[in-house]
Amino acid sequence: MSSFPTGVSVVTTVDADGRPRGMTCSSLSSVSLDPPVLSVCLSVTSRTLDALRAHGFFGVNLLGVRDSGVARLFADSSLSHFEHVPWQPVGGAGLPRLGGDTVAFAACRVAEAKAVGDHVVVFGEVFGTDCAGGTPLLYGRRRFAAWPQPTPDPA
Ligand SMILES: Cc1cc2nc3c(=O)[nH]c(=O)nc-3n(C[C@H](O)[C@H](O)[C@H](O)COP(=O)(O)O)c2cc1C
C-alpha cells in the first residue's frame, strides 16, 4: 500500500478531560455525498480513537504542502502535539482546527464504527466544512511530497 500515494490529514477530537487529541491519518476516504460521509481507519491502539468514540465527534484537517513537520509531529505519540502548532477549537463540539498550512477542515459526527482486524473503520457524517485553499501535502513510499505541477497533454 505504500505504493498507493494519498493526501495527509490530522484527525482531531477532545478527550474526556477536555484536552485536544490528534493523530496523523492517511487512510481518509470519501464514502457518500448524500448524506456527506467520510471514513478513517484508526489503529485499535490509538488514543485518538478512544477519545473520538467517547466524544462522538471528530475533525479532519487536510494538510498543506508546508505541513510535513505537522504530519511527523502528530505521528509521534510521545509528544505534546498541540503546544507546537497553531490551533483553535471550533463549533459546539470544540473540535481542534489546525492553523498553519491546512488546506481544508471537515467537522464530523461519529455515525458508525466497525472493527476490522487491528483497525477500526470510523464513518463520520460531515456537518461542517471550510476550505482555505492552497497546495495539498502528499504521502507515499514513506515520503512526503508536493502536489505535482500539471504536465502538458501529449499533442
Ligand atoms: C503519513 C502517516 C499516515 C498515517 N496514517 C495512519 C492511519 O491512517 N491510521 C492509523 O491508525 N495510524 C496512522 N498513522 C500513524 C499514527 O499517526 C500514529 O500511530 C500516532 O502516534 C497515533 O497517535 P495516538 O495514539 O495519539 O492516537 C500514520 C502516520 C503517518 C506518518
The ligand as an SDF file (V2000), in Angstrom:
LIG
                    3D

 31 33  0  0  0  0  0  0  0  0999 V2000
    1.7460    9.7750    6.9060 C   0  0  0  0  0  0  0  0  0  0  0  0
    1.1680    8.9780    8.0410 C   0  0  0  0  0  0  0  0  0  0  0  0
   -0.1070    8.4440    7.9420 C   0  0  0  0  0  0  0  0  0  0  0  0
   -0.6760    7.6910    8.9900 C   0  0  0  0  0  0  0  0  0  0  0  0
   -1.9390    7.1950    8.8340 N   0  0  0  0  0  0  0  0  0  0  0  0
   -2.4990    6.4520    9.8240 C   0  0  0  0  0  0  0  0  0  0  0  0
   -3.8120    5.9070    9.6600 C   0  0  0  0  0  0  0  0  0  0  0  0
   -4.4710    6.0900    8.6480 O   0  0  0  0  0  0  0  0  0  0  0  0
   -4.3060    5.1630   10.7030 N   0  0  0  0  0  0  0  0  0  0  0  0
   -3.5970    4.9180   11.8520 C   0  0  0  0  0  0  0  0  0  0  0  0
   -4.1070    4.2350   12.7380 O   0  0  0  0  0  0  0  0  0  0  0  0
   -2.3470    5.4450   12.0320 N   0  0  0  0  0  0  0  0  0  0  0  0
   -1.7840    6.1990   11.0470 C   0  0  0  0  0  0  0  0  0  0  0  0
   -0.5360    6.7250   11.2160 N   0  0  0  0  0  0  0  0  0  0  0  0
    0.1670    6.5050   12.4910 C   0  0  0  0  0  0  0  0  0  0  0  0
   -0.3780    7.4030   13.6250 C   0  0  0  0  0  0  0  0  0  0  0  0
   -0.3340    8.7810   13.2540 O   0  0  0  0  0  0  0  0  0  0  0  0
    0.4590    7.2070   14.9160 C   0  0  0  0  0  0  0  0  0  0  0  0
    0.4130    5.8460   15.2900 O   0  0  0  0  0  0  0  0  0  0  0  0
    0.0160    8.0920   16.0620 C   0  0  0  0  0  0  0  0  0  0  0  0
    1.0610    8.1260   17.0200 O   0  0  0  0  0  0  0  0  0  0  0  0
   -1.2580    7.6620   16.7880 C   0  0  0  0  0  0  0  0  0  0  0  0
   -1.4620    8.6000   17.8400 O   0  0  0  0  0  0  0  0  0  0  0  0
   -2.4730    8.3910   19.0540 P   0  0  0  0  0  0  0  0  0  0  0  0
   -2.1870    7.0360   19.6740 O   0  0  0  0  0  0  0  0  0  0  0  0
   -2.1540    9.5260   19.9890 O   0  0  0  0  0  0  0  0  0  0  0  0
   -3.8710    8.4650   18.5020 O   0  0  0  0  0  0  0  0  0  0  0  0
    0.0510    7.4710   10.1780 C   0  0  0  0  0  0  0  0  0  0  0  0
    1.3540    8.0260   10.2890 C   0  0  0  0  0  0  0  0  0  0  0  0
    1.9110    8.7540    9.2310 C   0  0  0  0  0  0  0  0  0  0  0  0
    3.2950    9.3340    9.3650 C   0  0  0  0  0  0  0  0  0  0  0  0
  1  2  1  0
  2  3  1  0
  2 30  2  0
  3  4  2  0
  4  5  1  0
  4 28  1  0
  5  6  2  0
  6  7  1  0
  6 13  1  0
  7  8  2  0
  7  9  1  0
  9 10  1  0
 10 11  2  0
 10 12  1  0
 12 13  2  0
 13 14  1  0
 14 15  1  0
 14 28  1  0
 15 16  1  0
 16 17  1  0
 16 18  1  0
 18 19  1  0
 18 20  1  0
 20 21  1  0
 20 22  1  0
 22 23  1  0
 23 24  1  0
 24 25  2  0
 24 26  1  0
 24 27  1  0
 28 29  2  0
 29 30  1  0
 30 31  1  0
M  END
$$$$
